[in-house]
Protein backbone atom coordinates (compact mmCIF):
# COMPACT_ATOMS: atom_id res chain seq x y z
CA UNK A 1 0.00 0.00 0.00
CA UNK A 2 2.75 2.35 0.90
CA UNK A 3 4.50 1.56 -2.32
CA UNK A 4 1.31 2.21 -4.24
CA UNK A 5 0.87 5.48 -2.40
CA UNK A 6 4.45 6.32 -3.05
CA UNK A 7 4.07 5.54 -6.66
CA UNK A 8 0.78 7.46 -6.92
CA UNK A 9 1.97 10.65 -5.25
CA UNK A 10 4.64 11.61 -7.71
CA UNK A 11 2.23 10.97 -10.52
CA UNK A 12 -0.20 13.47 -9.08
CA UNK A 13 2.56 15.91 -8.47
CA UNK A 14 3.87 15.52 -11.94
CA UNK A 15 0.42 16.11 -13.42
CA UNK A 16 -0.01 19.21 -11.31
CA UNK A 17 3.41 20.41 -12.35
CA UNK A 18 2.56 19.84 -15.98
CA UNK A 19 -0.63 21.82 -15.50
CA UNK A 20 1.36 24.64 -13.93
CA UNK A 21 3.81 24.51 -16.81
CA UNK A 22 1.03 24.72 -19.36
CA UNK A 23 -0.46 27.69 -17.49
CA UNK A 24 2.96 29.37 -17.40
CA UNK A 25 3.47 28.77 -21.11
CA UNK A 26 0.04 30.19 -21.94
CA UNK A 27 0.67 33.26 -19.80
CA UNK A 28 4.04 33.76 -21.47
CA UNK A 29 2.48 33.49 -24.91
CA UNK A 30 -0.25 35.97 -23.96
CA UNK A 31 2.33 38.36 -22.55
CA UNK A 32 4.48 38.04 -25.64
CA UNK A 33 1.47 38.74 -27.90
CA UNK A 34 0.58 41.83 -25.86
CA UNK A 35 4.16 43.04 -25.99
CA UNK A 36 4.29 42.48 -29.75
CA UNK A 37 1.10 44.50 -30.23
CA UNK A 38 2.40 47.32 -28.01
CA UNK A 39 5.71 47.32 -29.83
CA UNK A 40 3.94 47.47 -33.18
CA UNK A 41 1.78 50.39 -32.00
CA UNK A 42 4.82 52.21 -30.64
CA UNK A 43 6.68 51.53 -33.86
CA UNK A 44 3.75 52.91 -35.86
CA UNK A 45 3.62 56.04 -33.69
CA UNK A 46 7.38 56.48 -33.95
CA UNK A 47 7.27 56.03 -37.71
CA UNK A 48 4.49 58.62 -37.97
CA UNK A 49 6.48 61.03 -35.82
CA UNK A 50 9.55 60.41 -37.94
CA UNK A 51 7.54 61.01 -41.11
CA UNK A 52 6.15 64.24 -39.67
CA UNK A 53 9.58 65.40 -38.58
CA UNK A 54 11.11 64.42 -41.91
CA UNK A 55 8.28 66.14 -43.77
CA UNK A 56 8.67 69.28 -41.69
CA UNK A 57 12.43 69.27 -42.21
CA UNK A 58 12.18 68.63 -45.93
CA UNK A 59 9.88 71.62 -46.55
CA UNK A 60 12.16 74.36 -47.91
CA UNK A 61 11.64 78.10 -47.51
CA UNK A 62 12.57 80.81 -49.98
CA UNK A 63 13.71 84.30 -49.05
CA UNK A 64 13.34 87.19 -51.51
CA UNK A 65 16.05 89.86 -51.60
CA UNK A 66 14.81 93.01 -53.29
CA UNK A 67 18.08 94.87 -53.85
CA UNK A 68 21.67 93.73 -54.07
CA UNK A 69 24.63 96.10 -53.65
CA UNK A 70 27.31 96.23 -56.33
CA UNK A 71 30.08 93.62 -56.49
CA UNK A 72 28.06 91.10 -54.49
CA UNK A 73 28.14 87.61 -55.98
CA UNK A 74 26.25 84.38 -55.21
CA UNK A 75 29.26 82.96 -53.35
CA UNK A 76 29.25 86.00 -51.03
CA UNK A 77 25.54 85.54 -50.45
CA UNK A 78 26.02 81.86 -49.65
CA UNK A 79 28.88 82.57 -47.24
CA UNK A 80 26.89 85.24 -45.40
CA UNK A 81 23.60 83.35 -45.10
CA UNK A 82 25.02 79.87 -44.48
CA UNK A 83 25.83 81.00 -40.92
CA UNK A 84 22.10 80.97 -40.11
CA UNK A 85 21.13 77.65 -41.72
CA UNK A 86 21.63 75.19 -44.54
CA UNK A 87 21.18 76.80 -47.95
CA UNK A 88 20.02 75.10 -51.12
CA UNK A 89 19.81 77.06 -54.33
CA UNK A 90 20.55 80.73 -54.99
CA UNK A 91 19.47 82.80 -57.96
CA UNK A 92 20.44 86.42 -58.57
CA UNK A 93 18.78 88.37 -61.36
CA UNK A 94 21.35 90.17 -63.53
CA UNK A 95 20.74 93.73 -64.65
CA UNK A 96 19.29 94.69 -68.03
CA UNK A 97 21.34 94.57 -71.19
CA UNK A 98 20.89 98.28 -71.79
CA UNK A 99 22.47 99.09 -68.42
CA UNK A 100 25.28 96.64 -69.21
CA UNK A 101 25.97 98.37 -72.52
CA UNK A 102 26.10 101.77 -70.86
CA UNK A 103 28.57 100.44 -68.31
CA UNK A 104 30.72 98.92 -71.03
CA UNK A 105 30.79 102.24 -72.84
CA UNK A 106 31.80 103.93 -69.59
CA UNK A 107 34.60 101.39 -69.12
CA UNK A 108 33.26 99.09 -66.37
CA UNK A 109 32.77 95.44 -67.33
CA UNK A 110 31.54 94.28 -63.91
CA UNK A 111 28.02 92.86 -63.98
CA UNK A 112 25.77 93.63 -61.03
CA UNK A 113 22.49 92.11 -59.88
CA UNK A 114 19.15 93.71 -59.10
CA UNK A 115 17.30 91.10 -56.98
CA UNK A 116 17.68 87.55 -55.74
CA UNK A 117 16.08 84.46 -54.24
CA UNK A 118 17.70 82.22 -51.63
CA UNK A 119 16.36 78.78 -50.72
CA UNK A 120 16.80 77.45 -47.17
CA UNK A 121 16.38 73.75 -46.45
CA UNK A 122 14.02 74.52 -43.56
CA UNK A 123 11.26 77.08 -43.91
CA UNK A 124 11.37 77.90 -40.19
CA UNK A 125 14.99 78.94 -40.56
CA UNK A 126 14.01 81.06 -43.56
CA UNK A 127 11.31 82.85 -41.55
CA UNK A 128 13.72 83.40 -38.67
CA UNK A 129 16.40 84.78 -40.97
CA UNK A 130 13.96 87.13 -42.70
CA UNK A 131 12.77 88.46 -39.33
CA UNK A 132 16.19 88.77 -37.71
CA UNK A 133 18.08 90.39 -40.61
CA UNK A 134 15.86 93.47 -40.65
CA UNK A 135 17.95 96.65 -40.55
CA UNK A 136 21.20 94.92 -39.58
CA UNK A 137 24.63 95.33 -41.19
CA UNK A 138 25.55 92.75 -43.78
CA UNK A 139 29.20 92.33 -42.90
CA UNK A 140 30.29 91.12 -39.46
CA UNK A 141 33.90 92.28 -39.77
CA UNK A 142 35.10 95.83 -40.09
CA UNK A 143 37.27 95.05 -43.09
CA UNK A 144 34.49 93.36 -45.03
CA UNK A 145 33.27 95.02 -48.19
CA UNK A 146 29.61 95.16 -47.18
CA UNK A 147 29.79 96.54 -43.62
CA UNK A 148 28.23 99.86 -44.56
CA UNK A 149 25.29 98.15 -46.29
CA UNK A 150 22.23 97.13 -44.31
CA UNK A 151 19.88 94.31 -45.05
CA UNK A 152 16.71 96.41 -45.00
CA UNK A 153 16.83 100.17 -45.59
CA UNK A 154 13.74 102.01 -46.84
CA UNK A 155 15.40 103.99 -49.58
CA UNK A 156 18.67 102.07 -50.03
CA UNK A 157 16.41 99.03 -49.98
CA UNK A 158 18.04 95.71 -49.27
CA UNK A 159 14.70 94.13 -48.60
CA UNK A 160 14.54 90.65 -47.10
CA UNK A 161 11.15 89.00 -47.21
CA UNK A 162 9.98 85.43 -46.60
CA UNK A 163 7.73 84.17 -49.41
CA UNK A 164 4.86 82.14 -47.96
CA UNK A 165 4.22 78.84 -49.82
CA UNK A 166 6.62 79.85 -52.55
CA UNK A 167 8.68 77.09 -54.16
CA UNK A 168 11.61 77.03 -56.53
CA UNK A 169 9.45 75.72 -59.38
CA UNK A 170 7.35 78.91 -59.11
CA UNK A 171 10.51 80.95 -59.60
CA UNK A 172 11.53 78.95 -62.67
CA UNK A 173 8.00 79.29 -64.08
CA UNK A 174 8.08 83.03 -63.52
CA UNK A 175 11.46 83.39 -65.20
CA UNK A 176 10.29 81.28 -68.14
CA UNK A 177 7.16 83.44 -68.43
CA UNK A 178 9.23 86.62 -68.40
CA UNK A 179 11.49 85.21 -71.11
CA UNK A 180 8.50 84.28 -73.30
CA UNK A 181 7.00 87.75 -72.82
CA UNK A 182 10.31 89.37 -73.74
CA UNK A 183 10.68 87.20 -76.84
CA UNK A 184 7.12 87.97 -77.91
CA UNK A 185 7.72 91.69 -77.45
CA UNK A 186 10.89 91.47 -79.52
CA UNK A 187 9.01 89.62 -82.26
CA UNK A 188 6.29 92.26 -82.39
CA UNK A 189 8.89 95.05 -82.52
CA UNK A 190 10.79 93.29 -85.30
CA UNK A 191 7.62 92.69 -87.32
CA UNK A 192 6.60 96.34 -86.92
CA UNK A 193 10.06 97.50 -88.03
CA UNK A 194 9.85 95.21 -91.07
CA UNK A 195 6.44 96.65 -91.99
CA UNK A 196 7.76 100.20 -91.70
CA UNK A 197 10.81 99.45 -93.83
CA UNK A 198 8.72 97.69 -96.50
CA UNK A 199 6.29 100.63 -96.61
CA UNK A 200 9.18 103.09 -96.92
CA UNK A 201 10.81 101.09 -99.73
CA UNK A 202 7.50 100.81 -101.60
CA UNK A 203 7.01 104.58 -101.38
CA UNK A 204 10.57 105.14 -102.59
CA UNK A 205 9.91 102.94 -105.64
CA UNK A 206 6.66 104.79 -106.36
CA UNK A 207 8.38 108.16 -106.15
CA UNK A 208 11.13 106.98 -108.51
CA UNK A 209 8.55 105.77 -111.03
CA UNK A 210 6.66 109.07 -110.78
CA UNK A 211 9.87 111.01 -111.41
CA UNK A 212 10.59 108.93 -114.51
CA UNK A 213 7.09 109.57 -115.91
CA UNK A 214 7.36 113.28 -115.21
CA UNK A 215 10.71 113.51 -117.04
CA UNK A 216 9.31 111.66 -120.05
CA UNK A 217 6.33 114.02 -120.26
CA UNK A 218 8.59 117.05 -119.91
CA UNK A 219 10.67 115.79 -122.82
CA UNK A 220 7.52 115.34 -124.91
CA UNK A 221 6.33 118.83 -123.96
CA UNK A 222 3.16 117.80 -122.17
CA UNK A 223 1.73 119.95 -119.40
CA UNK A 224 1.92 118.29 -116.02
CA UNK A 225 -0.57 119.20 -113.34
CA UNK A 226 0.91 118.72 -109.95
CA UNK A 227 -1.55 117.69 -107.28
CA UNK A 228 -1.79 119.96 -104.30
CA UNK A 229 -2.74 118.47 -101.02
CA UNK A 230 -5.23 120.58 -99.06
CA UNK A 231 -5.67 120.01 -95.37
CA UNK A 232 -8.40 121.48 -93.20
CA UNK A 233 -6.87 123.72 -90.57
CA UNK A 234 -8.20 125.58 -87.60
CA UNK A 235 -9.52 129.08 -88.20
CA UNK A 236 -7.51 132.07 -87.14
CA UNK A 237 -8.83 134.82 -84.88
CA UNK A 238 -9.32 137.21 -87.81
CA UNK A 239 -11.47 134.68 -89.63
CA UNK A 240 -13.53 134.08 -86.50
CA UNK A 241 -14.17 137.82 -86.03
CA UNK A 242 -15.12 138.27 -89.71
CA UNK A 243 -17.62 135.42 -89.47
CA UNK A 244 -19.14 136.99 -86.35
CA UNK A 245 -19.51 140.37 -88.07
CA UNK A 246 -21.19 138.71 -91.03
CA UNK A 247 -23.64 137.00 -88.76
CA UNK A 248 -24.38 140.30 -87.01
CA UNK A 249 -24.93 142.16 -90.30
CA UNK A 250 -27.21 139.41 -91.62
CA UNK A 251 -29.18 139.53 -88.40
CA UNK A 252 -29.55 143.34 -88.68
CA UNK A 253 -30.72 143.06 -92.27
CA UNK A 254 -33.28 140.48 -91.26
CA UNK A 255 -34.53 142.78 -88.49
CA UNK A 256 -34.95 145.68 -90.88
CA UNK A 257 -36.88 143.52 -93.32
CA UNK A 258 -39.15 142.29 -90.54
CA UNK A 259 -39.83 145.86 -89.38
CA UNK A 260 -40.71 146.97 -92.91
CA UNK A 261 -43.11 144.04 -93.26
CA UNK A 262 -44.79 144.96 -89.97
CA UNK A 263 -45.23 148.58 -91.10
CA UNK A 264 -46.82 147.47 -94.39
CA UNK A 265 -49.23 145.23 -92.50
CA UNK A 266 -50.19 148.10 -90.20
CA UNK A 267 -50.87 150.41 -93.17
CA UNK A 268 -53.09 147.82 -94.80
CA UNK A 269 -55.00 147.27 -91.58
CA UNK A 270 -55.54 151.05 -91.14
CA UNK A 271 -56.95 151.39 -94.67
CA UNK A 272 -59.36 148.57 -93.99
CA UNK A 273 -60.50 150.21 -90.75
CA UNK A 274 -61.24 153.51 -92.53
CA UNK A 275 -63.33 151.72 -95.16
CA UNK A 276 -65.34 149.90 -92.54
CA UNK A 277 -65.92 153.14 -90.61
CA UNK A 278 -67.23 154.89 -93.74
CA UNK A 279 -69.57 152.01 -94.47
CA UNK A 280 -71.03 151.82 -90.98
CA UNK A 281 -71.36 155.62 -90.67
CA UNK A 282 -73.30 155.87 -93.96
CA UNK A 283 -75.75 153.16 -92.85
CA UNK A 284 -76.45 154.99 -89.57
CA UNK A 285 -77.11 158.32 -91.37
CA UNK A 286 -79.73 156.67 -93.63
CA UNK A 287 -81.58 155.33 -90.59
Backbone torsions as a table, in degrees:
resi	resn	phi	psi	omega
1	UNK	NA	-43.2	-179.6
2	UNK	-64.7	-38.2	179.3
3	UNK	-65.1	-40.3	178.0
4	UNK	-62.1	-42.4	178.9
5	UNK	-63.9	-39.0	-179.0
6	UNK	-67.3	-37.4	178.7
7	UNK	-73.8	-29.4	-179.0
8	UNK	-75.7	-35.4	-173.1
9	UNK	-63.1	-49.3	-178.7
10	UNK	-64.0	-27.8	176.5
11	UNK	-63.6	-45.5	-179.4
12	UNK	-62.3	-42.5	-178.5
13	UNK	-64.9	-40.7	-179.7
14	UNK	-66.3	-37.1	177.0
15	UNK	-64.1	-44.9	178.5
16	UNK	-61.7	-41.6	-179.4
17	UNK	-64.8	-37.5	176.4
18	UNK	-64.4	-40.0	177.0
19	UNK	-60.7	-44.9	178.8
20	UNK	-60.8	-39.0	180.0
21	UNK	-65.1	-41.9	178.3
22	UNK	-62.1	-42.6	178.0
23	UNK	-61.4	-42.0	179.8
24	UNK	-64.2	-40.3	179.7
25	UNK	-65.0	-42.0	178.7
26	UNK	-62.7	-43.1	179.5
27	UNK	-63.6	-39.2	178.6
28	UNK	-64.9	-41.9	178.9
29	UNK	-62.4	-44.5	178.1
30	UNK	-60.3	-44.6	-179.1
31	UNK	-63.6	-40.2	179.0
32	UNK	-66.0	-39.3	177.2
33	UNK	-62.7	-43.7	178.8
34	UNK	-62.0	-44.3	-180.0
35	UNK	-63.0	-39.4	178.3
36	UNK	-62.9	-42.5	178.9
37	UNK	-63.5	-44.5	179.4
38	UNK	-62.6	-41.7	179.4
39	UNK	-64.1	-39.2	177.9
40	UNK	-63.7	-44.2	178.7
41	UNK	-61.0	-46.5	178.9
42	UNK	-61.8	-39.0	178.5
43	UNK	-65.2	-39.0	177.3
44	UNK	-64.2	-43.0	178.6
45	UNK	-63.5	-44.5	179.6
46	UNK	-62.9	-40.2	179.1
47	UNK	-65.0	-39.4	177.3
48	UNK	-63.2	-43.9	179.0
49	UNK	-61.8	-42.1	179.0
50	UNK	-63.0	-40.9	177.8
51	UNK	-62.6	-42.4	179.3
52	UNK	-63.2	-44.8	-179.2
53	UNK	-65.4	-40.8	178.7
54	UNK	-64.9	-41.8	178.6
55	UNK	-63.3	-41.1	179.4
56	UNK	-68.3	-34.8	179.2
57	UNK	-72.8	-34.9	-175.7
58	UNK	-76.1	-15.2	-179.4
59	UNK	-72.8	114.4	-179.7
60	UNK	-83.9	161.2	175.8
61	UNK	-128.6	141.1	-176.0
62	UNK	-113.2	135.1	178.8
63	UNK	-110.9	132.3	178.9
64	UNK	-99.2	131.5	179.0
65	UNK	-114.7	114.7	-170.5
66	UNK	-79.0	-25.8	-178.7
67	UNK	-145.8	140.2	-177.8
68	UNK	-124.4	128.7	179.8
69	UNK	-69.4	163.3	-179.0
70	UNK	-66.5	152.3	177.9
71	UNK	65.3	21.4	173.3
72	UNK	-100.5	128.8	-175.1
73	UNK	-115.0	166.5	178.9
74	UNK	-58.6	-33.4	179.2
75	UNK	-66.6	-37.6	176.2
76	UNK	-64.1	-42.5	179.0
77	UNK	-61.6	-42.8	179.7
78	UNK	-65.1	-41.9	-179.6
79	UNK	-65.6	-36.7	-178.2
80	UNK	-74.4	-41.1	-175.1
81	UNK	-89.6	-14.7	178.1
82	UNK	-70.9	-13.1	175.4
83	UNK	-67.6	-26.8	-175.5
84	UNK	-93.3	-21.2	-179.3
85	UNK	176.6	175.1	-178.8
86	UNK	-75.6	132.2	-174.6
87	UNK	-111.0	140.0	177.1
88	UNK	-96.3	-98.1	-176.1
89	UNK	-103.5	152.2	178.2
90	UNK	-132.3	135.3	175.3
91	UNK	-134.9	127.0	176.6
92	UNK	-117.1	128.9	-177.6
93	UNK	-80.7	119.5	177.9
94	UNK	-72.8	162.0	-178.1
95	UNK	-74.1	170.7	-177.1
96	UNK	-67.1	159.7	-179.4
97	UNK	-69.1	-33.1	179.4
98	UNK	-63.3	-41.8	177.7
99	UNK	-65.1	-38.7	178.2
100	UNK	-61.0	-44.1	-179.6
101	UNK	-62.3	-42.6	178.7
102	UNK	-60.7	-41.3	179.5
103	UNK	-66.1	-38.0	178.1
104	UNK	-64.3	-40.6	176.9
105	UNK	-63.3	-36.8	179.0
106	UNK	-72.9	-20.9	177.1
107	UNK	113.8	1.4	178.6
108	UNK	-105.4	123.7	-179.1
109	UNK	-100.8	4.5	-177.3
110	UNK	-77.7	128.9	177.1
111	UNK	-90.6	135.6	177.4
112	UNK	-115.3	168.5	-175.7
113	UNK	-118.8	152.7	-176.7
114	UNK	-101.9	-39.4	-179.0
115	UNK	-151.8	169.1	-177.0
116	UNK	-157.6	163.4	177.4
117	UNK	-131.0	132.8	-179.8
118	UNK	-123.6	131.3	-179.0
119	UNK	-104.8	122.7	172.6
120	UNK	-97.2	149.1	-179.7
121	UNK	-67.2	-30.3	-179.9
122	UNK	-118.7	129.9	-177.7
123	UNK	-70.7	-27.3	177.8
124	UNK	-65.9	-38.7	176.4
125	UNK	-64.6	-38.7	179.5
126	UNK	-63.3	-43.2	178.2
127	UNK	-63.0	-43.3	-178.9
128	UNK	-63.5	-41.3	180.0
129	UNK	-65.6	-43.4	-179.6
130	UNK	-64.1	-33.2	179.9
131	UNK	-79.6	-34.8	-174.4
132	UNK	-84.8	-22.3	-177.3
133	UNK	-88.2	11.6	-179.3
134	UNK	-72.3	120.9	173.4
135	UNK	59.6	43.1	176.5
136	UNK	-122.7	151.2	180.0
137	UNK	-67.8	145.8	-176.8
138	UNK	-73.9	-45.7	-177.5
139	UNK	-89.4	140.0	178.7
140	UNK	-88.8	-26.6	-179.5
141	UNK	-98.9	155.7	-179.4
142	UNK	-71.5	-30.6	-177.5
143	UNK	-85.0	-4.8	-178.5
144	UNK	-69.3	155.5	-173.4
145	UNK	-72.6	-24.7	-171.3
146	UNK	-113.2	29.7	179.4
147	UNK	-69.0	-40.1	-176.3
148	UNK	-73.4	-16.5	179.7
149	UNK	-87.4	140.9	176.7
150	UNK	-107.7	158.0	-177.2
151	UNK	-75.1	-26.2	-177.5
152	UNK	-148.1	94.1	174.7
153	UNK	-114.3	145.5	-172.5
154	UNK	-69.0	-41.5	-178.4
155	UNK	-98.9	-45.0	172.4
156	UNK	-86.7	63.5	-161.9
157	UNK	-67.2	116.9	166.7
158	UNK	-117.1	75.1	-165.1
159	UNK	-82.4	125.6	177.1
160	UNK	-111.5	124.7	-175.7
161	UNK	-142.5	134.4	176.1
162	UNK	-85.2	130.1	-178.9
163	UNK	-95.0	113.9	-176.4
164	UNK	-73.8	127.8	178.1
165	UNK	56.5	33.7	178.8
166	UNK	-104.6	129.1	-177.9
167	UNK	-116.1	167.9	-176.9
168	UNK	-67.6	-29.8	178.1
169	UNK	-64.8	-33.1	176.7
170	UNK	-63.8	-38.5	178.7
171	UNK	-65.1	-44.7	179.5
172	UNK	-64.5	-38.0	177.1
173	UNK	-64.2	-41.4	-179.9
174	UNK	-64.3	-43.3	179.4
175	UNK	-65.1	-39.1	177.5
176	UNK	-65.1	-39.0	178.0
177	UNK	-64.3	-42.4	178.4
178	UNK	-63.3	-38.5	178.5
179	UNK	-66.0	-41.3	178.2
180	UNK	-64.9	-40.4	178.4
181	UNK	-63.5	-42.5	179.7
182	UNK	-64.1	-43.3	178.7
183	UNK	-63.7	-40.2	178.9
184	UNK	-65.2	-39.7	178.2
185	UNK	-64.6	-40.5	177.3
186	UNK	-63.9	-39.1	178.4
187	UNK	-63.2	-44.3	179.4
188	UNK	-63.3	-41.2	178.5
189	UNK	-64.1	-41.0	179.8
190	UNK	-66.0	-42.6	179.2
191	UNK	-64.3	-39.4	177.9
192	UNK	-65.3	-41.1	178.0
193	UNK	-64.2	-38.5	177.5
194	UNK	-63.7	-42.9	178.2
195	UNK	-60.7	-44.1	-179.6
196	UNK	-63.2	-42.7	179.7
197	UNK	-66.2	-40.7	178.3
198	UNK	-63.6	-41.5	178.2
199	UNK	-63.2	-42.2	179.3
200	UNK	-63.8	-44.2	-179.7
201	UNK	-65.0	-38.8	178.2
202	UNK	-63.9	-41.3	178.4
203	UNK	-66.4	-35.7	177.6
204	UNK	-63.8	-43.0	178.6
205	UNK	-63.2	-42.2	178.3
206	UNK	-61.6	-43.8	-179.5
207	UNK	-64.5	-37.9	177.3
208	UNK	-64.4	-42.1	178.1
209	UNK	-64.2	-40.4	178.6
210	UNK	-64.4	-39.0	177.4
211	UNK	-63.4	-40.1	178.7
212	UNK	-63.3	-44.7	178.8
213	UNK	-62.7	-41.1	-179.3
214	UNK	-64.2	-40.0	179.0
215	UNK	-65.6	-40.0	178.1
216	UNK	-62.1	-44.2	179.8
217	UNK	-66.4	-37.4	177.2
218	UNK	-63.1	-38.7	177.2
219	UNK	-65.1	-38.0	179.0
220	UNK	-75.3	-17.1	-180.0
221	UNK	88.9	19.1	178.6
222	UNK	-82.4	147.7	177.1
223	UNK	-80.2	132.6	-178.7
224	UNK	-112.0	124.7	176.9
225	UNK	-96.3	114.7	178.4
226	UNK	-83.9	133.7	-179.8
227	UNK	-77.7	134.0	176.9
228	UNK	-106.8	130.9	-179.8
229	UNK	-91.2	120.3	178.4
230	UNK	-103.8	133.5	179.6
231	UNK	-123.7	136.0	177.3
232	UNK	-71.5	128.2	-179.0
233	UNK	-120.9	165.9	178.3
234	UNK	-71.8	146.3	-179.0
235	UNK	-73.3	147.9	176.3
236	UNK	-82.3	173.7	-179.3
237	UNK	-67.6	-37.0	178.6
238	UNK	-62.7	-43.6	179.3
239	UNK	-64.2	-37.2	179.2
240	UNK	-65.7	-43.0	179.5
241	UNK	-65.3	-40.5	179.1
242	UNK	-62.5	-41.6	178.9
243	UNK	-65.5	-35.9	177.3
244	UNK	-65.7	-43.4	179.1
245	UNK	-62.5	-39.9	178.0
246	UNK	-61.9	-42.2	178.5
247	UNK	-63.0	-41.0	179.3
248	UNK	-64.3	-44.2	-180.0
249	UNK	-64.1	-41.6	178.0
250	UNK	-63.7	-37.4	178.7
251	UNK	-67.6	-37.8	177.7
252	UNK	-65.2	-43.3	178.4
253	UNK	-60.5	-41.7	178.7
254	UNK	-63.7	-37.2	177.8
255	UNK	-65.2	-42.8	179.6
256	UNK	-62.9	-41.9	178.3
257	UNK	-62.8	-40.5	179.8
258	UNK	-65.9	-38.9	178.4
259	UNK	-65.2	-41.8	178.2
260	UNK	-62.4	-41.0	177.7
261	UNK	-62.6	-39.9	-180.0
262	UNK	-65.8	-39.0	178.4
263	UNK	-64.7	-42.6	178.3
264	UNK	-60.7	-41.1	179.4
265	UNK	-64.8	-39.7	178.4
266	UNK	-64.1	-40.7	179.1
267	UNK	-62.7	-43.6	179.3
268	UNK	-63.2	-41.0	-180.0
269	UNK	-66.5	-37.5	178.1
270	UNK	-65.2	-39.8	177.9
271	UNK	-64.3	-38.7	177.6
272	UNK	-65.7	-38.6	179.1
273	UNK	-64.6	-40.7	179.6
274	UNK	-65.2	-38.6	177.2
275	UNK	-64.0	-44.6	179.6
276	UNK	-64.3	-37.7	179.7
277	UNK	-66.2	-39.9	178.3
278	UNK	-63.9	-40.5	-178.3
279	UNK	-65.6	-48.1	-177.7
280	UNK	-68.6	-34.9	178.6
281	UNK	-67.3	-38.9	178.9
282	UNK	-65.8	-37.5	179.0
283	UNK	-67.9	-37.0	178.5
284	UNK	-67.9	-38.8	-179.8
285	UNK	-65.8	-37.2	177.8
286	UNK	-64.0	-39.0	178.7
287	UNK	-64.8	NA	NA
